[in-house]
Amino acid sequence: MLRIAVVGSGPSGVYTAQTLVQQREVPGVRVDVLDRLPAPYGLVRYGVAPDHEKIKSLQGSLRSVLEDERIRFLGNVEVGGELLPTRRLLELYHAVVYCVGAARDRLLGIPGEELAGVHSATAFVSWYSGHPDAVGEVFALPGADRAVVIGAGNVAVDVTRILARGRTELAPTDMPQRALGALADSGVRRVSMVARRGPSQARFTTKELRELGTLPGVDAVVDGAEAALDPAYTDPAAAAALPAVARRNLEVLRGWAQRGPGDGPRRIDLRFYLRPVEVLGGPDGRVRAVRFERTAPDGRGGVTGTGAYEDIGARLVLRSVGYLGVPLAGLPFDPVRGTVPHAGGRVVRAGRASVGEYVAGWIKRGPTGVIGTNRPCAKETASSLLQDAGALTRRELPGDPLEALRAAGLRPVEWPGWTAIEAAEAALGRSLGRGSVKIPDWQGLLTAAGHSGA
């Protein structure tokens, strides 16, 4: 039997486990999927916006994999810490696949970024998604009439949309009650989503962009003159050379520019060719505005500063300019790329592949692609691991790893514990007159899972 640990229960981890048990070349594969959290599904549970029910429904397919009798979910298990260092994990399993994602956001690196009211979009998403690490986050929304979101990817679109939505649209979601109340009572009436480059270079997808134009009581506004700084916005030949998604985005933005602002109670401004250079504070120590430098295309796909500046008022600023992987104690790490060095998914140590240690997902390739991108990534890693199966199985294992984890002082949450959390969240929702509502804190999750003394 080939016993494998997959660290991380998001899409990359689940797809890796699925590939390993469904292949036929190496019989008798058994996989333990370990996660630091008591709940599975990773970013599908804690990163996909709660109002994106279709994408969140992917949990159903991930669930069917984790319910396979050859796969065992073990939540509440932190790898790389004092109780379970990576070297110990490799003693308990023939192989370990790390699918730990990219959990840290990039900083803007500008003065004033430390002011009250400036947050990462990552922290904001974790807060409204009920991530237990974010239970202490405080977002002073009632006093913030204007917000600035810096970035032009799907996460920037998500947080912009959530800020602009009302209680009626958010109440049917599984958003924690505290976050729902804060957003429903929000004073935000105008959100500026700002990109340093042009609309043809934005990273959001057309479906997510279009949603901003269909929100009840919200006007999505584009300055046509500003967007026209992008050659592809006005030149059909330049637009024709773009990928299809960029062409569709330009079509949507042109339509919004032509219709102009409406008279809705809330407004989203999509701004382009503005680079943040400083966050400006007020006498209360809180952000009051963001100063941007106007940029212009440099003819090489980038932008250059023009020396012209504009201040955009804001009492809340969310940066959404990318993610970085976080080093895991015991594994090599490339701090520039934010990834673990690898060759075909095999971890590389001192220039050589380390048979028995593997990576998949964002920690392998960086924060690129969509959820489906994890499938081929997982298959490549699984293929490398299976090629090594002969060498891996020569080593005898000490027994069931679960007993060793418990002996080390860990208290794994197994699948019945997770289903108990689901039942508790459904009950919480019923008590609030809503659907299932997430339990947002560690103690609540562990208690629901049956760890009453945790």
C-alpha positions in Angstrom: 0.0 0.0 0.0 1.2 3.5 -0.9 0.2 5.9 1.9 0.2 9.6 0.9 -0.4 12.8 2.8 -1.9 15.7 0.9 -1.5 19.0 2.9 -4.4 21.3 2.0 -8.0 20.5 1.2 -8.7 23.2 -1.4 -9.2 22.4 -5.1 -5.5 21.6 -5.8 -5.3 19.2 -2.8 -8.6 17.5 -3.6 -7.8 17.1 -7.3 -4.4 15.7 -6.3 -6.0 13.1 -4.0 -8.6 12.2 -6.6 -5.9 11.7 -9.3 -3.9 9.5 -7.0 -6.7 7.1 -6.0 -8.4 6.9 -9.3 -5.3 5.9 -11.4 -4.7 2.3 -12.1 -1.0 2.0 -12.5 -0.2 1.8 -8.8 -2.8 -0.2 -6.8 -3.6 0.3 -3.2 -3.1 4.0 -2.8 -4.5 5.6 0.3 -4.6 9.4 0.9 -5.0 11.4 4.0 -6.0 15.0 3.2 -4.7 17.2 6.1 -5.8 20.8 6.7 -5.0 23.4 9.3 -8.7 24.3 9.5 -11.5 22.1 10.8 -13.4 22.7 7.6 -12.4 21.5 4.1 -12.5 23.1 0.6 -9.9 25.9 1.1 -10.6 29.0 -1.0 -13.9 27.5 -2.3 -15.3 27.9 1.2 -13.2 30.9 2.3 -12.3 32.8 -0.8 -15.2 32.6 -3.3 -17.6 35.5 -2.7 -20.7 34.3 -0.8 -23.0 35.7 -3.5 -21.4 33.5 -6.2 -23.5 30.5 -5.5 -22.7 28.7 -8.7 -19.0 28.7 -8.0 -19.5 27.8 -4.4 -21.5 24.8 -5.5 -18.2 23.3 -6.5 -18.1 22.2 -2.9 -20.4 19.4 -3.9 -17.9 17.8 -6.3 -15.0 18.3 -3.9 -17.2 16.6 -1.2 -17.7 13.6 -3.4 -14.0 13.1 -3.7 -13.3 13.5 0.1 -16.1 10.9 0.8 -14.2 8.3 -1.2 -13.3 5.4 1.1 -9.7 5.6 0.0 -9.4 9.2 1.1 -9.5 10.4 4.7 -10.0 14.1 5.7 -8.1 15.2 8.8 -8.8 18.8 9.7 -7.4 20.9 12.6 -3.9 19.5 11.8 -1.2 22.2 11.4 1.8 21.0 9.4 5.1 22.6 10.0 4.5 23.6 13.6 6.0 22.3 16.8 3.6 19.3 17.1 4.0 18.2 13.5 7.2 19.3 11.7 7.5 18.4 8.0 10.2 15.9 8.7 7.9 14.0 11.1 5.1 13.9 8.5 7.5 12.3 6.0 8.2 9.6 8.6 4.5 8.8 8.8 3.8 8.6 5.1 5.5 7.3 2.0 5.1 10.7 0.3 3.7 14.2 1.1 2.2 16.6 -1.4 2.0 20.2 -0.2 -1.0 22.1 -1.6 -0.9 25.1 0.8 -1.8 27.9 -1.6 -0.6 31.5 -1.4 -1.9 33.1 1.7 -0.1 36.5 1.9 -1.1 39.6 -0.1 1.3 41.9 -1.7 1.8 45.4 -0.2 1.6 48.6 -2.2 4.9 49.8 -0.7 3.8 53.4 -0.5 3.7 56.0 2.4 0.6 55.9 4.6 -0.2 52.3 3.9 -0.2 51.6 7.6 -3.1 54.1 8.3 -6.3 53.0 9.9 -8.8 52.1 7.3 -6.3 50.6 4.9 -6.6 46.8 4.5 -5.8 44.0 2.2 -8.6 42.6 0.1 -7.5 39.2 1.4 -8.4 40.2 5.0 -11.7 41.7 3.8 -12.6 38.5 1.9 -11.6 36.3 4.9 -13.8 38.5 7.2 -17.0 38.3 5.1 -16.3 34.7 4.3 -16.1 33.6 7.9 -12.5 32.5 8.0 -11.7 31.7 11.7 -8.4 33.6 11.5 -10.3 36.8 10.6 -12.7 36.8 13.6 -10.8 39.8 15.2 -10.8 41.9 12.0 -12.7 45.2 12.3 -13.9 47.1 9.3 -15.4 50.5 10.2 -17.9 50.6 7.4 -20.6 52.8 8.9 -18.2 55.8 9.0 -16.9 55.2 5.5 -19.0 56.9 2.8 -16.4 56.4 0.1 -14.1 53.4 -0.6 -11.2 52.8 -2.9 -10.3 49.4 -4.2 -6.8 49.2 -5.8 -6.5 46.5 -8.4 -8.3 45.2 -11.5 -8.6 41.4 -11.0 -11.5 39.3 -10.0 -10.8 39.7 -6.3 -11.0 43.5 -6.7 -14.3 43.1 -8.5 -15.6 40.8 -5.7 -14.8 43.2 -2.9 -16.2 46.1 -4.9 -19.4 44.2 -5.5 -19.8 43.1 -1.9 -19.3 46.7 -0.7 -22.0 47.9 -3.1 -24.6 45.3 -2.3 -27.5 45.7 0.1 -28.9 43.5 2.9 -31.6 42.0 0.6 -29.0 40.5 -1.8 -26.5 39.4 0.9 -29.0 37.8 3.5 -29.6 34.6 1.4 -25.8 33.9 1.5 -23.8 32.0 4.1 -22.1 35.1 5.2 -21.5 35.3 9.0 -24.2 37.3 10.8 -21.7 39.9 12.1 -20.3 40.6 8.7 -23.8 40.8 7.2 -24.9 43.3 9.8 -21.8 45.5 9.2 -22.2 45.5 5.5 -26.0 46.1 5.7 -25.4 49.1 7.9 -22.5 50.3 5.8 -22.2 54.0 5.0 -20.4 53.2 1.7 -22.2 54.9 -1.2 -19.3 55.3 -3.7 -16.6 52.8 -4.6 -13.7 53.6 -6.9 -11.9 50.5 -8.4 -8.6 51.8 -9.7 -6.1 50.2 -12.0 -2.6 51.5 -12.9 -2.9 50.2 -16.5 -5.6 50.4 -19.2 -8.9 48.5 -19.5 -7.5 46.1 -22.1 -4.9 44.9 -19.5 -7.3 44.4 -16.7 -7.3 40.8 -15.2 -11.0 40.5 -14.4 -13.2 38.2 -16.4 -16.2 39.5 -18.3 -18.8 37.6 -16.3 -17.6 39.2 -13.0 -17.3 42.6 -14.7 -20.9 42.5 -16.0 -22.2 41.8 -12.6 -21.1 45.3 -11.4 -23.6 46.7 -14.0 -26.5 44.7 -12.8 -26.5 45.4 -9.1 -29.8 46.9 -7.8 -29.6 50.6 -7.1 -25.9 50.8 -8.2 -24.6 52.8 -11.2 -21.4 51.4 -12.8 -19.5 54.4 -14.3 -16.6 54.6 -16.8 -15.0 57.8 -18.0 -14.7 57.3 -21.7 -12.0 59.8 -22.2 -9.8 58.1 -19.5 -10.5 54.6 -21.0 -9.6 56.0 -24.4 -6.0 56.4 -23.3 -5.8 52.7 -24.0 -5.2 52.3 -27.8 -7.3 49.2 -27.9 -10.3 51.0 -26.6 -10.7 53.1 -29.7 -8.7 51.2 -32.4 -10.5 48.2 -33.8 -7.3 46.8 -35.2 -5.5 47.0 -31.8 -8.6 45.4 -30.1 -8.7 42.6 -32.6 -5.2 41.4 -31.5 -6.3 41.0 -27.9 -7.5 37.8 -26.2 -11.3 37.3 -26.4 -11.9 38.1 -22.8 -10.2 41.5 -23.1 -12.3 42.3 -26.2 -15.4 41.5 -24.3 -14.3 43.6 -21.4 -13.8 46.6 -23.6 -17.3 46.1 -25.1 -18.8 46.2 -21.7 -16.8 49.2 -20.6 -17.7 51.2 -23.8 -21.4 50.5 -23.1 -21.1 51.9 -19.6 -19.2 55.0 -20.8 -21.8 55.7 -23.4 -24.7 55.6 -21.0 -23.1 57.8 -18.5 -23.8 58.0 -14.7 -27.3 57.4 -13.5 -29.1 58.5 -10.4 -28.8 55.4 -8.2 -28.2 55.7 -4.5 -24.8 54.0 -4.9 -22.1 54.2 -7.5 -19.0 52.3 -8.7 -16.4 54.2 -10.6 -14.0 52.1 -12.7 -10.8 54.1 -13.1 -7.7 53.4 -15.2 -4.2 54.6 -15.7 -3.8 55.7 -12.1 -0.9 54.5 -9.9 -1.1 54.8 -6.1 1.8 56.8 -4.7 0.6 57.8 -1.2 -2.2 57.2 1.3 -3.3 60.5 2.9 -4.4 60.5 6.5 -6.8 62.8 8.4 -6.4 64.3 11.9 -8.0 61.2 13.4 -5.2 59.0 12.1 -7.5 57.4 9.5 -7.2 57.4 5.8 -9.0 60.3 4.1 -7.8 59.9 0.5 -5.4 58.1 -1.8 -3.1 60.1 -4.1 -2.6 58.6 -7.6 -0.2 59.6 -10.4 -1.7 59.5 -13.8 0.1 57.0 -16.0 0.2 56.5 -19.8 1.0 53.6 -22.1 4.7 53.3 -22.7 4.3 51.4 -26.0 5.9 48.2 -24.6 2.9 46.9 -22.7 3.7 48.8 -19.5 3.0 52.3 -18.3 5.0 55.4 -17.4 4.3 58.2 -14.9 3.2 61.6 -16.3 3.8 63.8 -13.3 0.1 64.6 -13.0 -1.6 63.7 -9.7 -5.2 63.1 -8.5 -6.5 62.5 -5.0 -9.5 60.2 -4.6 -11.3 60.6 -1.3 -11.8 57.4 0.8 -12.3 56.3 4.4 -11.8 52.7 3.5 -9.0 51.4 1.2 -8.6 47.8 0.0 -5.5 46.7 -1.9 -5.9 43.8 -4.3 -2.6 43.7 -6.1 -1.7 40.0 -5.9 -0.8 37.1 -3.6 2.4 35.5 -2.4 3.1 32.1 -1.0 4.2 31.8 2.6 7.3 29.7 3.6 6.5 26.4 5.3 9.1 25.5 8.0 11.2 22.6 6.7 10.6 23.2 3.0 12.8 25.2 0.6 11.3 28.5 -0.6 11.8 31.0 -3.4 11.0 34.4 -1.8 10.9 36.2 -5.1 8.4 33.9 -6.8 6.7 33.0 -3.5 6.8 29.3 -4.4 8.6 26.1 -3.4 11.3 25.1 -6.0 10.2 22.0 -7.9 10.8 19.9 -11.0 7.5 18.5 -12.4 6.0 18.8 -8.9 9.0 17.2 -7.1 10.4 19.5 -4.4 13.9 20.5 -5.3 16.5 20.7 -2.5 20.0 21.9 -3.2 19.5 21.5 -6.9 18.2 17.9 -6.7 14.6 16.5 -6.7 13.6 15.2 -3.2 11.8 12.0 -3.9 8.9 11.8 -1.4 8.2 15.5 -1.3 5.9 17.2 -3.8 3.9 20.4 -4.4 0.8 21.3 -6.4 -1.4 24.4 -6.7 -0.3 28.0 -6.1 2.6 27.0 -3.9 4.0 25.2 -6.9 3.2 27.6 -9.8 2.3 30.9 -8.1 -1.1 32.5 -7.8 -2.2 32.1 -11.5 -5.2 30.6 -13.3 -8.7 29.7 -12.2 -10.0 26.9 -10.1 -9.9 24.5 -13.1 -6.2 25.2 -13.7 -5.5 23.1 -10.6 -6.6 19.9 -12.4 -3.7 19.6 -14.9 -1.3 21.0 -12.2 -2.4 18.2 -9.8 -2.1 15.6 -12.5 1.5 16.5 -13.3 2.4 16.3 -9.7 0.6 13.0 -9.2 2.3 11.6 -12.3 5.7 12.4 -10.8 4.8 10.8 -7.5 3.5 7.6 -9.1 6.7 7.3 -11.1 8.5 7.3 -7.8 6.2 4.7 -6.2 8.7 1.8 -6.4 11.3 3.7 -4.5 8.8 5.1 -2.0 7.2 1.8 -1.0 10.5 0.3 0.0 10.3 2.1 3.3 8.2 0.6 6.1 5.8 2.9 7.9 5.2 2.8 11.7 1.4 2.3 11.4 -1.7 4.3 11.1 -0.6 8.0 11.0 -3.8 9.1 12.7 -2.6 7.5 16.0 0.7 9.2 15.7 -0.9 12.6 15.2 -3.1 12.1 18.3 0.0 10.9 20.2 1.7 14.2 19.2 -1.1 16.2 20.9 -3.1 17.0 17.8 -6.8 16.7 17.7 -7.8 15.9 14.1 -11.3 16.7 13.0 -12.4 13.7 10.8 -15.2 13.7 8.3 -18.0 13.1 10.9 -16.8 16.2 12.7 -17.0 18.2 9.5 -20.6 17.0 8.8 -21.4 18.0 12.4 -20.1 21.5 11.7 -22.3 21.6 8.6 -25.3 20.6 10.7 -24.5 23.3 13.3 -24.2 26.0 10.6 -27.6 24.9 9.1 -29.1 25.2 12.6 -27.6 28.6 13.1 -29.1 29.8 9.9 -32.5 28.5 10.8 -32.3 30.4 14.1 -31.6 33.6 12.2 -34.2 33.1 9.6 -31.6 32.5 6.9 -30.1 29.6 5.1 -26.9 28.0 6.3 -24.7 30.6 8.1 -21.0 30.1 8.7 -19.6 29.7 12.2 -16.7 32.2 12.0 -14.5 31.4 15.0 -12.2 28.5 15.9 -13.9 27.7 19.2 -17.3 27.6 17.6 -16.1 25.3 14.8 -14.3 22.9 17.1 -17.2 22.8 19.5 -19.5 22.0 16.6 -17.2 19.3 15.5 -17.4 17.6 19.0 -14.2 19.0 20.4 -15.9 20.5 23.4 -12.7 20.8 25.4 -10.7 22.6 22.6 
